[in-house]
Amino acid sequence: MSGSTDAAVVPEAVWSGRFSGQVHELFERFNDSLPFDRRLFPEDIAGSAAWARALERAGVLDPVELRHLESALQSLHDDVAADPAILRDADDEDVHSFVERNLVERVGDLGKKLHTGRSRNDQVATDLRLWTMTALDARIDEIQAVITGLVDLAHRERETVFPGYTHLQRAQPVLFAHWCLAYVEMLRRDLGRLADARVRTAVCPLGCAALAGTAYPVDRETLAVDLGFRSAAANSLDAVSDRDFVMESLSAIAQTSIHLSRLAEDL
């Protein structure tokens, strides 16, 4: 702890329940994640809206409160879309704190009520899974476009003879179409890996709370479908603590990049 003029007041932080006084500005900069997790903003808005609907179905929120929250979340989303500096220049600890603060400014204590039965643990895990699903979908679309282009090129050049190489030396003549379709095979395997990673990513942690679930009667399967997940997580401890889906996705993307690099080197 520090009493310097560069210190920030701890009680403003989400984790500050056991602390009083001030924290050094250097630690605050080290601890704050908004500069990079702000990219999860759309997912945090979507997850918060879905959670509001789940709380309304569970009887925690009434229909009027739900409408106010959904309207405020949409308004915040639109404001940031119109002026990204609102988020970029904010000094909140993370994107979740940014959303909650702005909600409270718009709807008062109802903004805090939205966090009923929810933890930062399942909130962060949900946002990251949603973001990863979107990123995987984009990569799948891109690779499919490359495959389509290669197939079209192979069809157009089906009579073109092309030198085949081995050990950087010209070896045997092959059809250029044959070369194109070799990369189609590689990229189809990459598509399979990306799609397979997405299956395991599309499991919803929301409703698992900190580690052992929520006491409120939240329908987690309906919540999962509402957010576009394949299913709700089966085990709350696993759901909030593990990030293997990120590593699996990165591995699939790394393999794809090797194939694309090889194609570029050939060309």
N, C-alpha and C positions, 0 to 999 in steps of 0.2 A: 504493500500500500504506500501511497505517496501523498504528501500535502502540497506538492508543487503547483504552480499556476497552470501547468500543462495537464493537470488531472481532470478526469471526468467523474461525475457523480454516479456511483454504482447503482443506487436504487432505480434508475431508469432502465437498467438492463433486465432482461427476462430472468436471468439466473441469479438475481441479486438478493434473494430472500434472506440469506444468512449473513449478508455483508452490510456494512455501514461505512460512511466516509467516502473516500475517493479512490479511483484506480488511475494508475499512470496512463497518460495519453499513448505511450508507446505500446502498452499492452492492449489498449482499446483498438488501436490500428491492427495489431496482430490478430486479435480475437474476432473482429467484425468481418463478416463474410459477404456483406451486400455487394462489394465491388465485383464479385464473380457469381454469386447465387441470384443476382437480380435477373439473370436470364430465365430463371424459373418462375418469373412473375405470372405469365399466362396460365401456367399449370397451377400456381397457388390460388389464383382467382377461380379457376375451374373446380379445383378440389374444395375450396371454401363454399362455393355455391352448391355443390353436390352434398356437402356435409350439412348445410342449412336445410336442404330438402329432406335429408335423412332425419335430422332432428325434428322437423315438422311432422314427418310420418311417425316418429316415436313419441310425439306429444310434448316435446320439450319446448318447441316454438309453436306459436299459433299462426294461422295463415297470414295475418296482417304483418307480423314480425318477419315472416319469410319473404313477403313481398318487399319490405323495406330493405332487408339484407341483400336480396338479389338485385334490387335497383341500385343500391350503393356500390355493390361489387362491379356491376356493369358500368356504372358511372366512373369508377376509379380506373377500370380497364380502358375506357374510352379516353379519359384524361391523359393517361400515360401514353396511349397510342398517338394522341395529338401532340403531346409535348414530352418526349422521352427524358428530358432533363429533370422532370419531376422525380423520376426514379433514380436517374444517374447521379444527381447531385444531393440526394437525401443522405442524412447522417445516421439512419437507423442501423441497428446491429446486423440485421439480415432482412431478406425479402419478406419473411413471415411477419416480422415486427413492423415493417413498412406497411403491409396490407392492414394489419390490425390497427395501427395508429390512424391510418386514413379512414378506416371504417368507423372508429370511435369519433373522429372529427365530424363524420357525416351523420351517424345515427346514435351517438351517445353510447351508453352502457350496453345497448343491444349489440354493439360491435364486439364487446368482450364476451357476451353470452354465446356468441357463435362458437367459441372455443370449448363450450361445455362438452365433456366426454371425449375430448380430443387432446392429444399431446403433440409437442413438437416432434417427437419421435416418429409417430405414424404420419404426421403431416409432411415432414421432410422426405421420408421414404416414398410416400405417394407422389409428391411432386417430381422426384427424380425418376421414378418409374414412368410417369406420364411423359416427361421430357425425353427419356430414352426411347420409348415407343414411337414418339414422333420422329426422332432422329433416325431410327431404324427404318421407318416407313419411307422417309426421304431417300435413304441410301438404297433401299430396295427398288424404288421407282427409278433412280438414276441408273442402277445396274441393269434393270430391265430395258431401259432406253438404249444402253450400249449394246446389249444383246440383240435387240431389234435392228439397230443400225448395222451390226456385223452380219446378221442374217441377210439383210437387204443387199449389203455389199457383196456377200458371197454369191447371191443369186445373180447379181448384175455381172460379176466377173467370173462366172462359172467355167468359162473356157480359157481364162488367163493362166498361163504357165508362170511359175514363180520359183526362184531358186531356194531350196531348203538348205538350212545351215546346220552344222554340228561343230562344236568346238571353234566357233567363229570362222569356220571355213565352209565354202560352198560344197554341198554334198550331192543331193539328188534333186531333180526337178519335181516340183509338186504343183498342184493347182493352187492359185491364190485363195480360192474358196476354201480349200482344205485348211490353209493357215487361219483364215477368218473363223472357221468353225471350231478350230482347236481352242480359241479363246472363248467361244460360246460355251464349250463344255466346262472350262474353268469357271466362268462367271455363273453358270447355272449351279455349280456346286457352292459358290459363294452365296448365291441367292438362298439356297437351302440352309446354309449356316445362319444367315441373317434372319430368315424366317423362323428358324428353330430357336434362336436367341430371343426373338420377340415373344414366342409362346411362353417362355419362362419369365420374361419381363412383365407380361400382361397379367399379373397377379396382384390384387389390390390389398395394401396394408391398412387402409383407412378404417378406423374402428377398432384397431388393436391397441390404441392409446399408447401409454408409456412402454408397457411390456406385457400386460396380462389382460388386455381387453377393457371394455367400458361397461359400467354398471347400467347404462341406459339401453333400452330395448331397440337398438339400431339394427335394421335389416341389412346386414353387410353384403349379402348377395345382390340385392336390389341396388345398393350403393355402388357396388363394383360394376354392374351393368350400366348404371347411369353415367359412370366415368369412362366407359369404353374398355374396361378390363375384361379378361376372359373369365375370371372367377375371383372370389375373395380368398385371401391367404388362409391356409389351414391351421397354421401355428403362429400365435402372436409374437413369441420370442424371436422366432426366425424372421418374421415379416419386418420387424422394426430394426433388426440388428445386422442383417446381411446385405451385402452389395455385390454378390457374385454375378448378378445379371449385368452389371456394368463391365466387369472383367470379361465375361463371355462375349458381350457385344463388341468390345474393343478387339478381342482376339479375332472375331469374324471379320471385322473391318480391316484389321492389319493384314489378314490373309488376302482379302480383296485388293488391298493396295499393292501387294506384291505382284499379283496377276496384272494389274493395270500398269505397274512399273515395267514389267516384262514386255507388255504390249508396246509401251512407249519406246522402250529400248530397241525392239525389233524395227519399229518404224524409223 
